[in-house]
Each structure stands twice: as structure tokens, then as C-alpha cells.
């Protein structure tokens, strides 16, 4: 139980993206963000809550688009606006969320997207 209490969205390095996102058996929500992006910073606690409360259904990871090697992933997945959260399942993007959302709205949208792939 303590592990779940402390759980939050984890950073993923560009060189771990293939393994932790594309090769995952579990759905993975990736937040493409940057430190200078205010809506991204506002979304961070929402994603931490989702990571904690929905850990049985989805893994939540964060990819800083400004960090080394991350730009290639941002280009590959056509990230033009951040925050941009993409839901991956079996190596493919199955849903996309762009922009800040309050926790209740985001959690409901994510649940609906997860139900479609279940």
C-alpha cells in the first residue's frame, strides 16, 4: 500500500522509450512536456494522481521534449502542442489528449479510452 501512496508519473529517458512504452504489455500514458510550459506544470499533479489511482490499469510516464534524444520521439509522434498525452497499447497510439484538463475530466476521458482497448 505504501508503494501506491508514493507512486507518481515517472520520467522516461529517450533511450528507454522503446522498452518502457512500446514493448509494454500494459497500456502506457506518455505525457510529452517541457519545463517552460505552464499548462504542462499544471497537468503534472493531475498525472501523479492518475498514476497513483489507476496504477492497476495504466502506467503513466513523462517525456521531457527538451531532454537529450527526446526530440526524435516528439517528431515521430507529431507533437506540435504540449502538454500532449498519448495512450499507447501494444506499441501503438490508441488515444491522444492535448492541453490541460481538470483531474475529474481527464480521469473520465482516460477511463473511456482504456475501456475501448480492454
N, C-alpha and C positions, 0 to 999 in steps of 0.2 A: 504493500500500500504506500509506503514512503517513497518508493521509486516513482509511482504515479503522481504523487503530490509535487515532486520536484521536476517532473517531466515538462519539457517545453520544446518549441520548434528548434531543431538543431541546424547549425551551419553545415553545408556540404561543400567540399572543395571541388573545383572543376575536374580534377583528376579522379575523383570518387563518384562522379555523376553516373557513369555507366553502371557501376556496381550497385550503388545505393538507390538509384532511381529506375533505370531502365531494366535492370535484372531482378528487381524486387518482385516477389510473389504477391506481396500485399500492395494495395493502392497507395500511391505516394502523392502528396500535395507539395508542390515546389513553389515557394514564394521567390520570384525574381525581384530583387530590391536593390536600393543603393542608400548609402548613409546620408546623402544630401536630400533625399526625398521625404518630405514631411508626411504625406499620406502613408508612405511605407512605414515610417516610425510609428504612426498612429495604428497601423494594422498589426504591428508586432505583438502587442499584448493579446489581441484577439486570436492570433495564430498560436500563441503559447497556451491559451485556454483551450483551444480546439485540440492541440496536440495532447494535452492532459486529459480532456474529457472524452475524446474519441480515439484514444490510442489503440483500442481493440479493432478499429475499423480502418484506420488510415495512419500512415507515417507522415509527419509534417517536417519538411526540410526547407532551409533558406539558402538561396544562392545569390551572393552579392555580385551584381553585374559588373562592378568596378574592380573586383579582385582578379588576380592573375589567372588567365586561362578561361575565365567565365564568359568573356565577351563572345567566344565562339558558340557557346551553348545558347546565349541570348539571341545571336543571329540565327542559329539553326531553328530555334522555336519562335522566331519572328516577334521578339519582344520589342514593341515600339512605345509602350507606355507602362509605367510602373506606379504602384505595385501591380504585378501581374502574377496571379496564382494559377498554375496549371496542374490539373489532376491527371496523373499517369496511372495506367493499368496495363500490365503485361507489355511494358515498353512503349506504349502509345499514349498520346494526349487524348483523353476522353472528355475533358471539360476545361473551360477557361473562365477565370473570374478576373476582371480588370477593375482596379480602383478600390478605394476604401469602402468597407461596409461595416455597420454595427454588428457586434457578435451574434445577436439573435438572427439577423437576416442572413449573415454568412453561414452560420451553422445550418440553418434550414436549407439554403441553396446547396451546401455541400452534401447534406443528407440525401437530398433528392438526386444529386449526381451519383452518389455512391449506390443508391437503390437501383439505378439504371444498369449498373455493371454487376450487381450481385447475382 
